[in-house]
Amino acid sequence: MLETSFSVLHLKKRFPLAISRGVDTGADNLFLRVSDGRHTGFGEMAPGKSEGAATAADGEAALRAWLGDGLDKDHAIADIWQRAHADGLASCVLAALDMALWDLRAKQAGMPLYRMLGLARRAVVTSLTIGINPPEVARERAGLLLARGARALKIKLGAPDGIEADKAMFAAVRAAVAGHDVALRVDANGGWSLNNAKHMLGWLAGQGAEYVEQPLAQGQEEALPELFRGRPLPIFVDESLRYAADVPALAGRVDGVNLKLMKCGGITEALRIVAVARACGLRTMIGCMGESAIAISAGASIGALFDYIDLDSHLNLDPDPAEGAILADGIVLPTDRPGHGGALPDA
């Protein structure tokens, strides 16, 4: 049987991240190790109420209960995912197990995970995120991210103070990056009404924004066709998508979908989401929540599949307790060692 062990570490954000729904200063994340006695696979769970486990303790208890006597060494990852999903294991908990199993399998094969999956060690530029802030703070954060080599910034809008505050913040960031070759992207996290979304898409198109993510709140998908018609910018959804089965209903309503390992339950379902999205003519994006370099490394291992990437949460940790994926010329790349490349150094 495979051996499993758990640890909980607090991940403190260097800068609090404010979005339309609130402010995140950090959280306790659950880390999982799965071992065959020779190799160890690493997984990570970032807690979230909408992902089914509000705390690391909830996630550990649920996974211990589901594992019972353990997993057979000859496990099939797809079968385990399907069984755990059918049993109601929370998606963020399943993500930790799934990525640990893929990490272990690639280490057993002596291959980087991206290579074992038949992918290139290639990715597009990652967005680096600026949360909702007063204009002067947003301007300062933009400068700091430029100094880290940012080539794309994702600006969180949908401010509680309304769209005029959104415009002031976006304008401040735009001014801060003037003269630099930096893409500006927007994520409203469902913070706009339909009318405000229509207005902001038009305004942002005139300001050089590249796309808008989740302009309407989850649950308002029926309003997407009206927003989609005549849109001046591409529209992506995030909160409106969880599993591959959700994708077909979004075709013809949006330009693309943003998956996250914590939302979908790991790499196994992420591969299915990409396949279905491509079949439906949609563009693809991979994002993150409050993860360390372990989960980011798992995401980076499939980075070659995506049109857009937003894998930057580990860059805003003080400190990141894990090691793994690297930021090079604005691109987050997996390491070239066996597995997904993420690990806890003291393990």
N, C-alpha and C positions, 0 to 999 in steps of 0.2 A: 504493500500500500504506500501511497505517497504521504510524506509527513508534511504537516502544515503548522505554521506558527504565525503569531500576530503581534503587532506593536502599534501603539497610538502615539503620534507626534503632533505637536501644535505647530501649524504653519502660520507665521505672522507676516502680514503684508507690509512691505516697505512703505507703500502709500495706500491708504484705504481706497477701496473701489466703490464709487457711488454709481448706481444705475437708477432707472426709473422706479424700481421697486424697493430700493433701500441701499444701505451702506454695508460693505463687507470689510472687516478689519483683519480677518483670519479665521481659522477653524482647526479643530482636531481632525486629522485625517487618519484613516486606518490603513496600515501597510500589512501585506500578506506575503509570506514566503511559502512556496511549495517545493518540496525536495524529494528526489528519488534516491538520496543517499550520496550521490556524486555531484549532481547539478542542482542549483536552486533557481527557481523562477520567482520574479518579484511582481506583485500587483499592488494597486493603490485604489482606495475609495475616498472620494471627496463627498462628504455628506450633503444631502439636500432633501427637503421635505417633498418636493415635486418628483424626486427620483426614488422615493420610497423608504429612505432611511435618514432620519433627521440628525443623527449623531453617529460618531464612530463606534460607540458602545452598542447602539442599535444594530449597526452593520455587522459587528463581530458576533453578537449573539445570534443573529439570523443565519450567518454563514456557518457558525459552529453547529447550530441545530440542523442545518441542511446537510452538512457534510457527514454527520453521524460518525460512523466508524472509519470514514476516510474515502479516498478515491483509489481505484485500481491503477497500478502503474501503466497498464495498457489502455488507458482511457482514450476515447475519441472526443476531441474538443467540441465538435459540432453536436454530438449526442449529449454531452454534459450541459452545453448551453441550452439546448432545447428542453431538457428535463428540468433544469433549474428555472428557466423562464416559465414553463408550464406549472411549476410548483409555486410560482408567485414570488421568487426571490427578487428583491428590489434591484432595479437596473444598475444603480451605482455599486451595489455589493457584487452583483454578477460581473460587472466590469473588472473589478479587482481580481476575481477568480479567473476570468477569461484571459486577461493579459498575462497573469502569472503562468497559466498553462501554456500559452503561446511562447512565452519567454523560455520556459523549461524545455519545450519541444525543440525550439531552435538551438538551444545550448546542447541538447542531446545530439542534434544533427551536426553540431560544430559550425553553424552558419549564422550570420546576422539574420534577424527575422525578415527584414525587407527582401533579402535574397532568397530565403526559403519560400516566400510568398510569390516569387517570380517578379519582383519589382526592382526598379533602379534606386540607387541612393541619390535621389533627386527630389527637389520640391520647389515650389514657387515661394516668393517672398512672404514672410509671415507679417501679419498686422501686429503692432504693439499698441496696447490699449491705453486710452486716456478716459478716466471716469468723469462723471458729471462734476464740474467744478466751476467756481467763478472764473471769468475770463483771464484774470491775471495769474491764477494758479494754473489753468490749462495751458497758458502760454509758457510758463516755467517748465511744466511737465513735458511739453513738446520739445523744448530745448534739451532736456535731459535725455529723452529718447533718441533724439538726433545724435547726441554724443555717443550713444550705445550702438549706433549704426543702423537706426531704423530707416527702412525704405518704404514703409506703409504704416499709417496710423489709423487705428479704429477709434472713432470718437463717439462716446456714449452720449446720446441725446434722449429726449423724452423727459426733460427736467420737470419736477413738480411745479416750478415757477412759470412754466409755459413755453411756447415756441419762441418768444422774443429772447428769453434766456438761452434757448438752444442756439439761436442765430448768433448771439453775442459770443458764446463759447466757441462755436465753429469758426467765426471770423477771427477770433484771437489765435486759434491754432493755425489757421491758414496764413495769418500774418507772420507767425513764428517760423514757419517753414518756407516762407518766400525765398526763392533763389535756390532751393534744394529740390532734387528730384525725388519727391515723396508723394505717394498716393494717399488720398484722404478718403476714408470709408466711414460709414455711419451705422450705428446700431441703436435703434430707439427702444429696444426691449419691450415693445408693446405699449409704449408710453403716449401714443398719439390717438386722437379720434380719427375717423375717416376723413373728415374735412381738413383737419390739421395735417394729416398725412399727405393729402393731395397738395396742399399748399407747400409743405416742406419739401416734397419731392421736386416740385418746380423750382423752389428757391435754391435747393442744394445743387440741382443740375446747373444752375447758373453760377454756382460757386466752385465748380470743378470736382464735386464729390464723385466717387467711382460707383458706388451702389448704396442701397439702404437695406438694412437687415431688420426684420421683425417690426415693421411700422405699426401694425395693429396687434392688439393683445390676443393671446391664445384664447380660442373660443369665438373669435370674430372672423373665422375663415370665410364665412359666407359673403363678407364684404370685400374679400380680396379681388374677385373678378372686376368689380367697379374700379378699384384702385389700379389694377393691372392694365386695363384698357387705356391706351394713350399715355402710359407711364413715361416720364422723361429719363428715368434711371432704372437700372435693373433692381428687382426686388428679390430678396432672399428671406426665407423663414427659418427660425431656430426653434423657439418654444412650441411652434405648431407641428413639429416633427419629432417623433420618438423612434419608431421602428420602420422597417422597410414597407410594411403594409400600409403606412400612412402616406407614402409617396404618391401613388397614382392619383389620389383625390386632389393633389396640389398641382398637377400638370395643367397648364393652361391658366393658372392663377398666379404663378410666381415664375421667376427666372431660374431660381436655384434653391437648394436646401443646405442647411448647416447641421451636420451631425456632431454629436459629442459622445465620447466613449461612456461617460457617466449616465447619459440619457438612454443610450441604446443597449447598454450591457456589454460593451467591449468590442474587440476587433472582429469577432465572428459576425455579429450583426452589422457592424460598420461596412464590411465587405458586401453584404447583401444590399444595404441601403445605396451604396455607390452603383451597384449593378442595376438596380431598379431605376434609380434616378437617371442614369445614362439611357436606359431603354425608353424612358419617358421624355427624353430630350431636355432634361434639366441640368444645370451646372451644379457643381459640388463644392462644398466647403467643409473643413473640419475645424472645430473650435475646442475650447477647454473651459473648465470651471476653476476651482481653486486648487489645482494639482501641483505636485512637485515634479522634478525631472523624471520620475519613474513613469507616471502616466503620460507625460509629455513625450517621453521616448517611445512609448507604445504607439501613440498617435503619429509621431514622426516616422515610424517604421512603415506606415502606409501612406506617407505624404505624397508619393508620386502619383496617387490616384486623383488628386484634388486640383480644382481650378483656383481656389483661394484657401488660404491657411491662416488660422488664428490660434497659434500655439505659443502662448507667451506668459501664462500664469506663473511659471517657475521663475521668470525674470523679475517678478515683483515680490519675491519672498526675502525675508530678512531674519535668518539666512535660509537657503534651500538645503534641507538636510540630506538630499539625494544628489546623485550625479548621473549624467547621461547625455541626452541630446545637447548639441552645441549650436550656438548662434554664430553664423559665419556670413558676412556680407548681407545681413538682413534675412537670412534663411535659416530655419531650424532644421538641422539634419541629424539623423540617428548616428550613433557611433558605428564603427566597422567591426566591432567585436561580436561574438556569438550572442544570440538573444536579441531583445529589443534595445539593450544597452543601458537601461536604467537600473540603478542599484542604490542601496544604503551602504555607505562606505564602511560602517562598523559591523556589517553583517558577514 
